[in-house]
Amino acid sequence: MDAILERSHELKQALIEFVLEAEGELAQSLEAYAAAQPHRERQDIAQRDLIIDTFLTEGKVGDGDKDVLDLFLESQPELSENDRNLVGSWRCSFIGLFATLQVLPDGFELMNWLTAKRYIVKPNTLLTWQEMSRFKEGEILLTRIAPVTESVWMFSGPCIPMGRLGKPKLAVAIGNFKENYNKSLYSDAPELLELAWQSVEQYHQDFLGFFGSDEVVMPGYQMNKKIEEFQELLTKKRLAAAGIDENKSLSEIAAEAGVTEEEMKAAAEESGADSKAIAQMFDSKNPTKMVTPKVELPANLKKAEQLTALTHPRWGQIFLPTYSRFKAMLEAEDWQNNIENTEKLVRQYLEDSTINAFIWHRLAETYPAQMEKLLKTVLQRPELKIDRDLDALLQEYNKALEPDLPEIASVPVHLHDLFQEALADVNKSKSKGKSKKKIGIGFQK
């Protein structure tokens, strides 16, 4: 075992003991951090240890002006400069969903599936290496890694093996990772994260340009048709950006993409995508790193009598079949006469995770007095002030005040290709069973 790996283990154990034995603000911060993590129905020891390991390098203490690593280094004045640099480098630690590309004599070559970046990762104890020696090439691992040198990383926290996954199961695993670790999607590729956020803002601008407003109301079936038209417009823009002439024949596009027309038709048929969109994926000269996922309304929204589509440059796009009813309730003078239905709708908006802080702030800004009176009555909180207490109320119902990366954000090309291939595999299996029901995989819910 390399001396620096052994030293990293010693320092890591000292850091863990420092946090777990702490009292006061540090202990309270750990408790609050763990409580704020997404709730999982089955949270085993490994998952709890992952939360603690993340807190060691990302946790803030008190008012947030100091992090855990700062406090640890302050408590260890005897540490050498090399030790301090090593501990400080752990701020670059991150959690990922990794594919085992190669088993090495003393570690592994791993690829972060979210960013396609590769790492040499080694266990920092002999016991850990013995436990991991059963891992095989192709196995998927959920774990955190931390830098040791410029070229070598170590397993920072527990490693959860997920076995060798076919494309559909891998796409589902990536979708679950997004749901559970949204803020860690592109931890080792800030350039991809920036492109994803830029795509959300661009989608918002395109929506405004197409619909003429950031709030659109129409029957669900009509909304579905308009969204399809909007998606077609976006596809044409992407084709133009990729240098693909939409007026060219399929055979011409295939020739330029370097594939046969039959291959392109087969890919389009299997994935359900337009042939010209498939051409973009095959175009090796296309410099685009990210692809915008397709938006498709679920069946219940297509049937809605009044469906509202809202868009925001950070929160993304939201579809709500009850938004018009909520607004009408706020505008009505006699809503108290039907308090049972009023309370049901208010509590739905508080408890439904898809109705985010953006929706509440939008309504509160338009109807501040009405919203305050409504919440005072329904929640029986006569002292409530909408301008003072709304954020605290939203947090009480586990609503984040800042947006996570929305579903409409673009994804790296390699992930888009995986999701398309996984969907094609699923559709093949479904067609054998004479079922045409679509399922959501990858980043799509």
C-alpha positions, 0 to 999 in steps of 0.5 A: 500500500502506498505511503500516501494512501496510508496517510490519507486513511489516517487523516480521514479517520481523524476527520471522522472521529473529529466530527462524530465526537463533536458537540455544539454547533458542529454536532447540530449541523451534522444532524440538520444536514442529515435531516435535510437529505432526500428521504429514502424508504430504504436507507441502509448503513451504507447510505447513511455513511455516504451522507456522513462522508459528504458532510465531512467535505461539504458540510457548513457549520453555524451560519455557514461561514466555516466548513468542516474541513476548516474546523478540522485543520484548525484543531490540528496545528501539528499537521504538516503542510503536505497533510494540510494540502491533502485534506484541503484537496478533499473539497473536490470529493464527489459522489458518482455512479461509476462503471468499472472499466478495468480491475488493476493490481491495486485498484480500479479504472472507473468512469463517472457515467454522468460525465464520462470522465475516467479515474484511477481509484484505489482503496486506502486500506488492505481490508477495503481492497480485500472487500472490493477484490470481487468487483468485476469489469462492467460492474456499476458502483455508487460511491464517493471518491476523493483526490490523493494525488493529481492522478490517483483518487481514493474511495472516500466513503462506502461503495455500493455495488449495483452489479452489471446493468443492462441499458434499461436498468442503467438508465433507471439507475441514472434517473434515480441518481438524479432524483437522490443526488441532483446537486451532484449530477456534474460535480466533476464537470462544471462546464457541463453543469453550466451548459445544462443551466444555459439550456434551461434559460434558452428553453425559457426564451424559446417558450416565450418566443413561441407562446408569447407568455410565461403562463399559458392556459388551454385544454390538455389535448390542445396543450399537447399539440402545441407542445409537439409543435414547440418541440418540432421547432426546437428540433429544427433549430438544433438541426440547423445548429448541427449543420443539417439541412432539414430539406435534404432527403434521408439518404443525403443526411445518412451519407453526410452522417456516415451511416446507411439509410437503413441504420438511420431508419432502424434507429428512428423506429426503435427509439421513436425519434424523428429520422433527422433527429437521429442523424444529429446523434450520428453526426461525428462532426457535431460539436454539441456536448449536450442534447435537450430531452424531449418533453411529453405530457403524461396521459392525465395532463392530456385529459385536463380540462384546463392545463396551465404551463408555466416557465421560468429561466431557472425553475424550468417548465411546470404543468398544473391542471389545478392552477387556474382553480387555485387562482380563481379561489384567491380571486373569489370573495366567498371561498370561505363558504366552501372551506373543505375544498379550499383546504384540500387544494391548499394542502395539496399545493403544500404537500405535492413535491412537484408544486415548488417554491416558484409557484408559491412565490408567483401566486403570493406576489400576485395575490399577497393579501388573499394568500395571507388570509387563505393560509391564516384560515386553512392552517389556523395560524392567525399570526402568519405574515406572507412576506415574512413567513412564506419561505419558512412555511415552504421549508416546513413542507420540504420545499427547496427555496432554490431550484435543482436542475430541471427536467428540461435541462439538456444532458450530455450526448452520451447519456442521451444516447444511452436513454434512447438505446434503453428506450429502444430495448424496452420498446422491443420487449414491450412489442414482444408482449404486444404492449405499447405502453411507454415508460420513463427512464433516465432523466425523464419522469 
